[in-house]
């Protein structure tokens, strides 16, 4: 038989999945299986989440790696409490706007591509004459994911980190077959990078990810022996080797060799932080997110505005108009203010006041035209997502990312550690709240979500994809709560995305009459033939009788493993 695994002429149909003892939903069948295997070995939902996350660094390198950042929301049933973990890294202590402008101009201009569309079009992520580079050592920040794994397993896990990463080590050592969507994304990245990555610091990327001079095809077996050794060392040292040992030294050595800014102290003093989740009440449900520097607050701000409207009919121009205007309002504030909390001009909790939502809602021309919005100050007062649940009631919402695809293009020699390029979102305008500064954390796009009702955990949800993420969260929450869709349909429903100004992308499947009506209101609409920009999500909910029900993303290789 001869067929193209990425040729999809017909829409697929998926039903939600039910289980009793445990569930793992991720963007990779191998990663979901890794999490399930840990559950069946006596691990809990936290162990399973870390196992899946570690496996994803191997089986989906197009979106994340050992050098990623991570965030998690963790429900511990015995405590009836939701915990938040911020494992985003900080900029090197030795970096500054002046140094980047001095040493980086010619280098980073040669490796520039298109900026993140929303930030660029809103004029909030760069100055007219200079911007952070997207690739190379300059935009790398200290990776937080290994610290997240250690913190999660040490505080709430039932197994050791060495045991939990074993499935990932096995995939890296023995190899795995590349899936259809992974092959497509890998090829897209390779074609882009071979025109951008000509400097010596990028040679390791090609040695590791394109050893035969091309991206692997679907079904091809790939191996990552260096990656396996690094994962084993992280496991046996409970991540100490990554921050205060051999791996940290090797990262700093490569940084020194290729003009980076890292020092050993940047790693030695870093640790993921436990934080208090933020939330709003949305029509009787609690929607929880991680606080800034993450952009989960943007989703909550949009829902806080939409709370003021009665929305029951999903397929109507009015429903979309209100959602789109609320999203633009939320981003107007989020892009203007969100950064490292220590650098924010006001408390992020002020943006979630019900009265502030009412104030912003009043700016919408409810029956009229699309508008552009400015930020207001309230009154004082490349990514993978997975979720897990176990039979004891524990649940995890977890997200991990190298940011733009493979990230910075930097792979630390001999380790398999691909470093994220999260620092690309810093502004080089010293007056901007998100300006680059030593040991500062940038505005962060990756966000896990969680739903509760009357203090009871309903379950984790998330949609990955840069600035699409809070937009995906809003759509999934509304699909579940306002429009009564099951978890699978809540993910399968056609999505929209604001990309700046008055412009929205929509997926195929939107009704033509609704698009015509929205265009008549002044919205600039483009129907996208590619579903990649609209993110990839997962949902697990627990029913009152304890049964788990899950939905998995149909736009990629996602799967649910359960028992």
C-alpha positions as CSV (number, residue, x, y, z in Angstrom):
1,X,0.0,0.0,0.0
2,X,1.1,3.5,-0.8
3,X,-0.4,6.4,1.1
4,X,0.4,9.8,2.6
5,X,-0.3,9.7,6.3
6,X,-0.8,13.5,6.4
7,X,-3.4,13.5,3.6
8,X,-6.7,14.1,5.4
9,X,-9.5,14.6,2.8
10,X,-12.3,13.7,5.2
11,X,-13.2,15.1,8.7
12,X,-12.5,12.7,11.5
13,X,-15.0,11.8,14.2
14,X,-13.9,11.2,17.8
15,X,-16.0,10.4,20.9
16,X,-14.9,11.3,24.4
17,X,-13.0,8.6,26.3
18,X,-14.1,7.2,29.6
19,X,-12.0,5.5,32.3
20,X,-12.0,4.6,36.0
21,X,-8.5,4.2,37.3
22,X,-6.4,6.7,35.5
23,X,-6.0,8.8,32.4
24,X,-3.2,10.6,30.5
25,X,-4.0,12.9,27.6
26,X,-1.1,14.4,25.6
27,X,-0.1,15.3,22.1
28,X,1.8,12.1,21.6
29,X,0.7,8.4,21.8
30,X,4.1,7.5,23.2
31,X,4.0,10.2,25.9
32,X,0.5,9.2,27.0
33,X,1.6,5.6,27.1
34,X,4.6,6.6,29.2
35,X,2.4,8.3,31.7
36,X,0.0,5.3,31.9
37,X,2.9,2.9,32.5
38,X,3.9,4.9,35.5
39,X,0.4,4.9,36.9
40,X,0.3,1.1,36.5
41,X,3.6,0.9,38.4
42,X,2.1,2.6,41.4
43,X,2.7,6.2,40.5
44,X,0.1,8.9,40.9
45,X,-1.2,11.6,38.5
46,X,1.9,13.8,39.4
47,X,4.3,11.0,38.5
48,X,2.4,10.3,35.3
49,X,2.5,14.0,34.3
50,X,6.3,14.2,34.7
51,X,6.8,10.9,32.9
52,X,4.7,12.1,30.0
53,X,6.5,15.5,30.0
54,X,10.0,13.9,30.0
55,X,8.8,11.6,27.2
56,X,7.6,14.5,25.2
57,X,11.1,16.0,25.1
58,X,12.1,12.9,23.2
59,X,9.0,12.1,21.0
60,X,8.0,15.7,20.2
61,X,11.2,17.6,19.9
62,X,9.6,20.0,17.5
63,X,7.8,21.7,20.4
64,X,9.8,21.1,23.5
65,X,13.0,19.7,25.0
66,X,15.0,19.3,28.2
67,X,15.8,23.0,27.8
68,X,12.1,24.0,28.1
69,X,10.2,26.1,30.6
70,X,7.1,24.6,32.3
71,X,4.0,25.5,34.4
72,X,1.6,23.2,36.3
73,X,-1.6,23.3,38.2
74,X,-1.9,20.3,40.6
75,X,-5.0,19.2,42.4
76,X,-4.3,17.1,45.5
77,X,-7.5,15.4,46.5
78,X,-6.6,14.6,50.1
79,X,-5.9,18.3,50.7
80,X,-8.8,19.5,48.5
81,X,-6.4,22.1,47.2
82,X,-5.1,23.4,43.9
83,X,-1.3,24.2,43.7
84,X,0.5,26.2,41.1
85,X,4.1,25.8,39.9
86,X,5.9,28.4,37.9
87,X,9.0,26.9,36.2
88,X,9.8,29.7,33.9
89,X,13.5,30.6,33.7
90,X,15.1,34.0,34.1
91,X,17.5,35.9,32.0
92,X,21.2,35.6,32.7
93,X,22.6,38.0,35.3
94,X,25.2,39.2,32.9
95,X,22.8,40.3,30.1
96,X,21.5,43.8,29.5
97,X,19.7,45.8,26.8
98,X,23.0,47.7,26.1
99,X,25.0,44.4,25.6
100,X,22.4,42.9,23.3
101,X,22.3,46.1,21.2
102,X,26.1,46.2,21.1
103,X,26.9,42.6,20.3
104,X,23.7,41.3,18.8
105,X,22.6,43.7,16.1
106,X,24.3,42.1,13.0
107,X,24.0,38.6,14.4
108,X,20.4,38.6,15.3
109,X,19.2,40.6,12.3
110,X,20.7,37.8,10.2
111,X,18.6,35.2,12.1
112,X,15.3,37.1,12.3
113,X,12.1,35.8,11.0
114,X,8.5,37.1,11.6
115,X,7.9,38.3,15.1
116,X,5.0,36.9,17.2
117,X,2.2,38.4,15.3
118,X,0.1,39.9,18.2
119,X,3.1,41.4,20.0
120,X,4.5,42.9,16.8
121,X,1.3,44.3,15.4
122,X,0.3,45.8,18.7
123,X,3.8,47.4,18.9
124,X,4.4,46.1,22.4
125,X,7.2,43.7,21.9
126,X,9.8,45.7,20.1
127,X,11.1,49.2,19.4
128,X,11.1,50.6,15.8
129,X,14.8,50.0,15.4
130,X,15.8,46.9,17.4
131,X,14.3,43.8,18.8
132,X,15.5,40.7,20.6
133,X,16.8,38.0,18.3
134,X,14.7,34.9,17.9
135,X,17.5,32.3,17.5
136,X,20.9,31.6,19.0
137,X,22.3,32.1,22.5
138,X,21.0,35.6,23.1
139,X,17.3,34.8,23.6
140,X,17.9,31.7,25.8
141,X,16.9,31.8,29.4
142,X,17.6,29.3,32.2
143,X,15.4,26.3,31.5
144,X,12.8,25.6,34.2
145,X,11.4,22.2,33.1
146,X,13.9,19.9,34.9
147,X,13.4,21.8,38.1
148,X,9.6,21.4,37.6
149,X,10.0,17.7,37.3
150,X,12.0,17.5,40.5
151,X,9.7,19.8,42.5
152,X,6.6,18.0,41.4
153,X,7.9,14.5,42.1
154,X,9.6,15.4,45.4
155,X,6.6,17.2,46.8
156,X,3.7,15.1,45.6
157,X,4.9,12.0,43.7
158,X,4.9,8.4,44.8
159,X,8.0,7.4,42.9
160,X,11.5,8.7,42.4
161,X,12.4,11.0,39.4
162,X,14.8,8.3,38.3
163,X,11.9,5.8,38.0
164,X,9.6,8.3,36.4
165,X,11.9,9.3,33.5
166,X,12.7,5.6,32.6
167,X,10.1,5.5,29.8
168,X,11.6,8.6,28.2
169,X,15.1,7.2,28.5
170,X,13.9,4.0,26.8
171,X,12.4,6.0,23.9
172,X,15.6,7.9,23.4
173,X,17.9,4.9,23.6
174,X,15.9,2.3,21.6
175,X,14.2,4.8,19.2
176,X,10.6,5.4,18.2
177,X,8.8,5.8,14.9
178,X,8.1,9.4,13.8
179,X,4.3,10.1,13.6
180,X,2.6,11.9,10.7
181,X,2.1,15.3,12.2
182,X,5.5,15.2,13.9
183,X,7.2,14.5,10.5
184,X,5.3,17.4,8.9
185,X,6.4,19.8,11.7
186,X,10.0,18.5,11.6
187,X,10.3,19.0,7.9
188,X,8.8,22.5,8.1
189,X,11.4,23.4,10.8
190,X,14.3,21.9,8.9
191,X,13.4,23.8,5.7
192,X,13.3,27.0,7.7
193,X,16.4,26.4,9.8
194,X,18.8,25.4,7.0
195,X,18.4,28.9,5.5
196,X,18.9,30.6,9.0
197,X,21.3,28.4,10.9
198,X,24.7,28.9,9.3
199,X,26.8,29.9,12.3
200,X,28.9,27.3,14.2
201,X,26.7,27.3,17.3
202,X,23.9,25.7,15.2
203,X,25.9,22.7,14.0
204,X,24.8,20.5,16.9
205,X,21.2,21.0,16.0
206,X,21.7,19.5,12.6
207,X,23.9,16.7,14.0
208,X,21.1,15.7,16.4
209,X,17.9,16.4,14.5
210,X,18.9,16.0,10.9
211,X,21.9,13.6,10.9
212,X,21.1,12.3,7.4
213,X,20.8,15.9,6.0
214,X,17.0,15.9,6.1
215,X,14.1,15.7,8.5
216,X,12.8,12.2,9.2
217,X,9.8,10.8,7.4
218,X,6.7,9.4,9.0
219,X,7.4,5.9,10.2
220,X,11.2,6.4,10.3
221,X,12.9,5.3,13.6
222,X,14.9,8.0,15.3
223,X,17.3,7.6,18.3
224,X,18.7,10.2,20.7
225,X,21.5,8.6,22.7
226,X,22.9,11.8,24.2
227,X,19.3,12.8,25.3
228,X,19.0,9.4,27.0
229,X,22.2,9.9,29.0
230,X,21.1,13.4,30.0
231,X,17.7,12.2,31.2
232,X,19.2,9.4,33.2
233,X,21.5,12.0,34.9
234,X,18.7,14.3,35.6
235,X,16.7,11.4,37.1
236,X,19.4,10.0,39.3
237,X,20.4,13.4,40.6
238,X,16.8,14.7,41.0
239,X,17.8,17.5,38.5
240,X,20.7,18.7,40.6
241,X,23.1,17.8,37.8
242,X,21.2,20.2,35.5
243,X,21.5,23.2,37.8
244,X,24.4,22.6,40.1
245,X,26.5,19.9,38.4
246,X,27.9,18.5,35.2
247,X,25.1,19.5,32.9
248,X,25.1,23.1,34.1
249,X,28.8,23.3,33.5
250,X,28.4,22.0,29.9
251,X,25.7,24.5,29.2
252,X,27.8,27.4,30.5
253,X,30.9,26.1,28.6
254,X,29.0,26.2,25.3
255,X,27.5,29.6,26.2
256,X,31.0,31.0,26.7
257,X,32.3,29.4,23.5
258,X,29.5,30.9,21.4
259,X,29.0,34.4,22.9
260,X,26.2,33.7,25.3
261,X,25.7,35.3,28.7
262,X,25.2,32.4,31.1
263,X,27.2,31.9,34.3
264,X,27.1,28.9,36.7
265,X,25.4,31.2,39.3
266,X,22.4,31.7,36.9
267,X,21.8,27.9,37.3
268,X,22.9,27.4,40.9
269,X,20.5,29.9,42.3
270,X,17.5,28.9,40.1
271,X,14.5,26.9,41.4
272,X,11.0,26.5,40.2
273,X,8.5,28.5,42.3
274,X,5.2,27.4,44.0
275,X,2.6,30.0,43.4
276,X,-1.0,30.6,44.3
277,X,-3.3,30.1,41.3
278,X,-5.5,33.0,40.2
279,X,-9.1,32.5,39.2
280,X,-12.5,34.0,38.4
281,X,-16.0,32.8,38.8
282,X,-17.5,32.2,35.4
283,X,-21.3,31.4,35.5
284,X,-20.9,29.3,38.7
285,X,-17.6,27.6,37.7
286,X,-14.2,28.5,38.9
287,X,-11.7,28.9,36.1
288,X,-8.1,28.8,37.4
289,X,-4.8,29.8,35.8
290,X,-1.2,30.5,36.8
291,X,-0.5,34.1,37.7
292,X,1.9,36.4,35.8
293,X,4.5,36.2,34.3
294,X,2.2,33.8,32.5
295,X,-0.6,35.0,30.2
296,X,-3.3,32.9,31.8
297,X,-4.6,36.2,33.2
298,X,-5.5,37.2,29.7
299,X,-7.9,34.3,29.4
300,X,-9.4,35.2,32.8
301,X,-9.8,38.9,31.8
302,X,-11.6,38.0,28.6
303,X,-14.0,35.6,30.6
304,X,-14.5,38.3,33.2
305,X,-15.8,40.6,30.4
306,X,-17.9,37.9,28.8
307,X,-19.5,37.2,32.1
308,X,-21.5,40.4,31.6
309,X,-23.3,39.0,28.5
310,X,-25.8,36.2,28.1
311,X,-24.4,33.8,25.6
312,X,-26.3,30.6,24.8
313,X,-26.1,30.2,21.1
314,X,-22.7,29.3,19.8
315,X,-23.3,29.6,16.1
316,X,-24.2,33.3,15.9
317,X,-22.5,36.4,14.7
318,X,-23.3,38.1,18.0
319,X,-21.6,35.4,20.1
320,X,-18.4,35.6,18.0
321,X,-18.5,39.4,17.9
322,X,-18.6,39.6,21.7
323,X,-15.9,37.0,22.2
324,X,-13.6,38.7,19.7
325,X,-14.0,42.1,21.2
326,X,-13.5,40.7,24.8
327,X,-10.3,39.0,23.6
328,X,-8.9,42.2,22.1
329,X,-9.7,44.1,25.3
330,X,-7.9,41.4,27.4
331,X,-4.8,41.4,25.2
332,X,-4.7,45.2,25.3
333,X,-4.1,45.0,29.0
334,X,-2.1,41.8,29.0
335,X,0.5,42.9,26.4
336,X,0.9,46.3,28.1
337,X,1.3,45.1,31.7
338,X,2.2,41.4,32.1
339,X,5.8,40.6,32.9
340,X,7.7,39.4,35.9
341,X,5.4,40.4,38.8
342,X,8.2,42.3,40.5
343,X,8.2,44.7,37.5
344,X,4.5,45.2,37.1
345,X,3.1,48.6,37.7
346,X,0.1,47.4,39.6
347,X,-1.2,44.2,41.2
348,X,-2.3,41.6,38.6
349,X,-5.3,40.7,40.8
350,X,-6.7,44.1,40.1
351,X,-7.4,43.1,36.5
352,X,-9.7,40.3,37.7
353,X,-12.1,42.4,39.7
354,X,-15.7,42.0,38.6
355,X,-16.1,45.7,38.4
356,X,-13.2,46.1,36.1
357,X,-14.7,43.4,33.8
358,X,-17.9,45.4,33.8
359,X,-16.0,48.6,33.0
360,X,-14.2,47.0,30.0
361,X,-17.4,45.3,28.8
362,X,-19.0,48.7,28.5
363,X,-16.4,49.7,25.9
364,X,-17.8,47.0,23.4
365,X,-20.1,48.2,20.7
366,X,-22.5,45.3,21.4
367,X,-24.6,45.6,18.2
368,X,-22.2,47.6,16.1
369,X,-18.7,47.4,14.8
370,X,-15.3,46.0,15.7
371,X,-13.0,48.3,17.5
372,X,-9.4,48.7,18.5
373,X,-8.7,49.1,22.2
374,X,-6.1,50.7,24.4
375,X,-4.8,49.4,27.7
376,X,-6.3,50.8,30.9
377,X,-5.1,50.8,34.5
378,X,-7.6,49.1,36.8
379,X,-8.5,50.6,40.2
380,X,-6.1,49.4,42.9
381,X,-6.9,46.4,44.9
382,X,6.6,25.6,19.9
383,X,4.6,24.0,23.2
384,X,3.2,20.7,24.5
385,X,0.3,20.4,26.9
386,X,-0.8,17.3,28.8
387,X,-3.1,16.4,31.7
388,X,-3.4,13.4,34.0
389,X,-5.7,12.0,36.6
390,X,-5.5,9.0,38.9
391,X,-8.0,6.9,40.9
392,X,-7.3,8.8,44.1
393,X,-8.7,12.0,42.6
394,X,-5.4,13.8,42.0
395,X,-5.2,15.7,38.7
396,X,-2.5,17.7,36.9
397,X,-2.6,20.3,34.2
398,X,0.9,20.7,32.7
399,X,2.5,22.6,29.9
400,X,6.0,22.7,28.6
401,X,7.6,24.5,25.8
402,X,10.7,25.5,23.8
403,X,8.6,28.5,22.6
404,X,9.1,28.7,18.8
405,X,9.2,25.1,17.6
406,X,12.6,23.7,18.4
407,X,13.4,26.9,20.3
408,X,16.6,28.8,19.9
409,X,18.2,26.4,17.5
410,X,20.9,25.8,20.2
411,X,21.6,22.2,21.3
412,X,24.3,21.9,23.9
413,X,27.0,19.7,22.5
414,X,26.9,16.1,23.5
415,X,23.9,16.4,25.8
416,X,20.8,16.5,23.6
417,X,19.6,19.6,25.5
418,X,17.8,21.9,23.1
419,X,17.4,25.3,24.6
420,X,14.2,27.4,24.4
421,X,14.2,31.0,23.0
422,X,11.8,32.4,25.6
423,X,13.9,35.6,25.9
424,X,12.8,36.6,22.4
425,X,9.7,38.1,24.0
426,X,11.6,40.6,26.0
427,X,11.4,44.2,24.8
428,X,14.5,46.3,24.2
429,X,12.6,49.4,25.1
430,X,13.8,50.3,28.6
431,X,10.5,52.0,29.3
432,X,8.4,48.9,28.6
433,X,7.3,46.8,31.6
434,X,8.6,43.7,29.8
435,X,12.0,45.1,29.0
436,X,15.0,42.9,29.2
437,X,16.9,43.0,32.6
438,X,19.2,40.6,34.5
439,X,17.5,37.8,36.3
440,X,14.1,38.9,35.0
441,X,11.4,36.6,33.8
442,X,9.6,37.6,30.5
443,X,6.0,37.6,29.6
444,X,5.2,33.9,29.1
445,X,2.8,32.4,26.7
446,X,2.4,28.9,28.1
447,X,-0.5,28.4,30.5
448,X,-2.2,25.4,32.1
449,X,-5.9,25.7,33.0
450,X,-8.2,24.0,35.6
451,X,-11.9,24.0,36.3
452,X,-13.6,23.7,39.7
453,X,-17.1,24.0,41.0
454,X,-18.1,24.6,44.6
455,X,-14.6,23.8,45.7
456,X,-14.6,20.4,43.9
457,X,-12.1,19.7,41.1
458,X,-13.7,19.1,37.7
459,X,-10.5,18.8,35.9
460,X,-7.5,20.1,33.9
461,X,-7.7,21.6,30.4
462,X,-5.3,23.4,28.1
463,X,-4.6,24.6,24.5
464,X,-1.1,25.2,23.4
465,X,0.2,27.6,20.8
466,X,1.9,30.9,21.6
467,X,-0.6,33.8,21.8
468,X,-3.4,31.4,20.8
469,X,-3.3,29.9,24.2
470,X,-5.6,32.3,26.2
471,X,-7.8,32.4,23.2
472,X,-8.0,28.7,23.1
473,X,-8.8,28.6,26.8
474,X,-11.7,31.0,26.4
475,X,-13.1,29.0,23.6
476,X,-12.8,25.7,25.4
477,X,-14.3,27.0,28.6
478,X,-17.2,28.6,26.7
479,X,-17.8,25.4,24.7
480,X,-18.1,23.4,27.9
481,X,-20.0,25.9,30.1
482,X,-22.0,28.1,27.8
483,X,-22.7,25.8,24.9
484,X,-22.9,22.4,26.6
485,X,-20.3,20.5,24.4
486,X,-18.7,17.4,25.6
487,X,-14.9,17.5,26.2
488,X,-14.1,16.1,22.7
489,X,-16.5,18.4,20.9
490,X,-15.2,21.3,22.9
491,X,-11.8,20.7,21.4
492,X,-13.1,19.7,17.9
493,X,-15.2,22.8,17.4
494,X,-13.7,25.2,14.7
495,X,-11.5,27.8,16.4
496,X,-10.7,31.5,15.8
497,X,-7.6,33.5,16.6
498,X,-7.0,37.2,16.9
499,X,-3.7,38.0,15.2
500,X,-3.6,41.8,15.7
501,X,-5.5,44.9,14.7
502,X,-9.0,44.0,13.5
503,X,-7.7,40.7,11.9
504,X,-8.9,37.3,12.9
505,X,-8.0,33.9,11.5
506,X,-10.8,31.2,11.5
507,X,-10.6,27.6,10.7
508,X,-12.5,25.9,7.9
509,X,-15.9,24.9,9.2
510,X,-17.2,28.3,10.1
511,X,-20.6,29.1,8.5
512,X,-20.4,31.4,5.6
513,X,-23.4,33.5,6.7
514,X,-21.8,34.1,10.1
515,X,-18.5,35.2,8.5
516,X,-20.3,37.5,6.2
517,X,-22.2,39.1,9.1
518,X,-18.9,39.5,11.1
519,X,-17.2,41.1,8.1
520,X,-20.1,43.5,7.9
521,X,-19.3,44.6,11.5
522,X,-15.8,45.5,10.5
523,X,-13.9,42.4,11.4
524,X,-11.1,41.5,9.0
525,X,-11.4,37.7,8.6
526,X,-9.2,35.2,6.9
527,X,-10.1,31.5,6.6
528,X,-7.0,29.5,7.2
529,X,-6.4,26.2,5.3
530,X,-3.8,25.2,8.0
531,X,-5.0,24.2,11.4
532,X,-1.5,24.5,13.0
533,X,-2.0,28.2,14.2
534,X,-5.1,27.2,16.3
535,X,-3.3,25.2,18.9
536,X,-3.6,21.7,20.3
537,X,-5.5,20.9,23.4
538,X,-6.5,18.2,26.0
539,X,-9.2,17.9,28.6
540,X,-9.9,15.5,31.4
541,X,-13.0,15.9,33.6
542,X,-14.1,13.9,36.6
543,X,-17.8,13.1,36.8
544,X,-19.6,13.1,40.2
545,X,-19.4,9.3,40.4
546,X,-15.6,9.4,39.9
547,X,-15.6,8.4,36.3
548,X,-13.0,10.2,34.1
549,X,-14.0,11.6,30.7
550,X,-11.3,12.9,28.4
551,X,-11.0,14.7,25.0
552,X,-7.9,14.8,22.9
553,X,-6.8,17.1,20.1
554,X,-7.8,16.0,16.6
555,X,-5.5,18.5,15.0
556,X,-2.3,16.5,15.8
557,X,-1.1,13.1,16.9
558,X,-2.8,13.3,20.3
559,X,-4.1,10.3,22.2
560,X,-5.5,9.3,25.5
561,X,-4.1,6.4,27.5
562,X,-6.3,5.1,30.3
563,X,-7.3,2.1,32.3
